[in-house]
Amino acid sequence: MERIGTGIDGLDEALGGFPAGRSVLITGDAGCGKTIFGLRFAKSSCDMGYSTAYITAEEDSYDLHVQANSFGWNTQELEEKGMLTFIELTGIRARITEAEISMDMDPMKGNFTKILHDIPPETEVVIIDSLGGYTAKLTPYDFRNQFDLLVYELKQRGITSVLILDSATSHEFNELALFSVYGAIKLARRENPYTGRRERVMDIIKMRSTKTPTQFLSYGIGSNGIEIHNDGEDLFEEEIED
């Protein structure tokens, strides 16, 4: 299976990149680097020649450019070259909500796939950051149906996707999403039991058709974005996930 590198040294060594044409879920608490992860993957995808769309529900493109530039990633240049498209959902969501209110509909309930309507038809990679704002009015049943449909439509279009869900969203939704995606990674903070210091860790919960690490990957956020600290020894299980 073709792989697309995440651009994160250590993680690409562990996984070989993300499977092309499949969806990977990224979850985590605030401050764990979910957006940095998404931006790095977008940059890596563009560098590999894939037409990429970054769909943002929480920040505008200017702030994302500033954040990317702080790590030396020139996303403005990629945008000017037509390799990277930023889609801001705030305005789109406002228009949809206004229209649905006028039709006496429950605004924003179960509209996951509507966010795909504005991406260019030639798009090969999509990052959605994040889906949390679209879950407030959903029951677990509604969420599972809509999330399954989103993943299905992305796969039908041959799009490789990173879907970000923050942990402030219902924990139940995070768990439900795991069943639909090809891979899932959780970013978290914890207290190291040996040093007593707080640290960031990456848990590769699943990645089908991939030999996955059995232990957490310790990481930090430095001048190059997310930096894996593990030395690569004794990380892997014997069997590849189905």
Residue pairs with C-beta under 8 A, 6 or more apart in sequence:
1 19
1 20
1 209
2 19
2 20
2 21
3 15
3 16
3 17
3 18
3 19
3 20
4 17
4 18
4 20
4 41
4 44
4 45
4 48
4 50
4 125
4 160
5 12
5 17
5 44
5 48
6 12
6 15
6 17
6 18
6 37
6 40
6 41
6 44
7 40
7 41
7 43
7 44
7 47
7 225
8 37
8 40
8 225
8 226
8 227
8 228
9 227
9 228
10 217
10 219
10 227
10 228
10 229
10 230
10 232
11 202
11 217
11 226
11 228
13 232
14 204
14 212
14 213
14 217
14 228
14 232
14 235
14 236
15 204
15 207
15 210
15 212
16 210
18 24
18 41
18 160
18 162
18 183
19 160
19 182
19 183
19 207
19 208
19 209
19 210
20 160
21 155
21 158
21 159
21 160
22 155
22 160
22 161
22 181
22 182
22 183
22 208
23 151
23 154
23 155
23 160
23 161
23 162
23 163
23 180
23 181
23 182
23 183
24 161
24 162
24 163
24 181
24 182
24 183
24 184
24 185
24 207
25 163
25 164
25 165
25 177
25 178
25 181
25 183
25 184
25 185
26 34
26 37
26 38
26 162
26 163
26 164
26 165
26 184
26 185
26 186
26 187
27 34
27 164
27 165
27 166
27 167
27 174
27 177
27 184
27 185
27 186
27 187
28 34
28 166
28 167
28 186
28 187
28 188
29 166
29 167
29 168
29 187
29 188
29 189
30 166
30 168
31 189
32 187
32 188
32 189
32 200
33 187
33 200
33 219
33 221
33 225
33 226
34 129
34 130
34 164
34 166
34 187
35 59
35 64
35 67
35 129
35 164
36 67
36 71
36 221
36 225
36 226
37 162
37 164
37 187
37 226
38 54
38 127
38 129
38 162
38 164
39 54
39 64
39 67
39 68
39 71
39 73
39 75
39 127
39 225
40 71
40 73
40 225
40 226
41 125
41 127
41 162
42 52
42 54
42 75
42 84
42 125
42 127
43 68
43 73
43 75
43 78
45 52
45 124
45 125
45 160
46 52
46 78
46 83
46 84
49 83
50 83
50 124
50 125
50 160
51 82
51 83
51 85
51 120
51 122
51 123
51 124
51 125
52 78
52 83
52 84
52 85
52 123
52 124
52 125
52 126
52 127
53 84
53 85
53 86
53 87
53 119
53 120
53 123
53 125
53 126
53 127
54 64
54 84
54 85
54 86
54 87
54 126
54 127
54 129
55 87
55 89
55 115
55 119
55 126
55 127
55 128
55 129
56 64
56 86
56 87
56 88
56 89
56 129
57 89
57 90
57 93
57 115
57 128
57 129
57 130
57 131
57 132
57 133
57 134
58 129
58 130
58 133
59 67
59 129
60 88
60 90
61 86
61 88
64 75
64 86
65 75
65 76
68 74
68 75
69 75
69 76
71 223
71 224
71 225
72 223
72 224
73 225
75 84
75 86
78 84
79 85
79 86
85 119
85 120
85 123
87 115
87 118
87 119
89 115
89 133
92 115
92 118
93 108
93 133
96 107
96 108
96 111
96 114
97 107
97 108
100 106
100 107
100 108
101 107
106 137
107 137
108 134
108 136
108 137
109 137
109 138
109 142
110 138
110 142
110 145
110 146
111 134
111 146
112 131
112 134
112 146
112 147
112 149
112 150
113 146
113 149
113 150
113 153
115 128
115 134
116 126
116 150
116 153
116 154
119 126
123 159
124 158
124 159
124 160
125 159
125 160
125 161
126 154
126 159
126 160
126 161
126 162
127 161
127 162
127 164
128 161
128 162
128 163
128 164
129 164
130 164
130 165
130 166
131 147
131 163
131 164
131 165
131 169
132 165
132 166
132 168
132 169
135 143
135 169
135 170
135 173
138 146
138 173
140 170
140 172
140 173
140 176
143 173
143 176
143 177
144 176
144 179
144 180
147 176
147 177
147 180
148 180
150 163
151 161
151 163
151 180
151 181
154 161
163 177
163 181
165 173
165 174
165 177
167 174
177 184
178 184
178 205
178 206
181 206
182 207
182 208
183 204
183 206
183 207
183 208
183 210
184 204
184 205
184 206
184 207
185 202
185 203
185 204
185 205
186 202
186 203
186 205
187 200
187 201
187 202
187 203
188 200
188 201
188 202
188 203
189 198
189 199
189 200
189 201
190 198
190 199
190 201
191 197
191 198
191 199
192 198
192 199
199 218
200 218
200 219
200 220
200 221
201 216
201 217
201 218
201 219
202 216
202 217
202 218
202 219
202 228
203 216
203 217
204 212
204 213
204 217
206 212
206 241
207 241
208 241
208 242
209 240
209 241
209 242
210 240
210 241
211 236
211 237
211 239
211 240
212 236
212 237
212 240
212 241
213 235
213 236
213 237
214 235
214 236
214 237
215 230
215 234
215 235
217 228
217 229
217 230
217 235
218 228
218 229
218 230
219 226
219 227
219 228
219 229
220 226
220 227
220 229
221 227
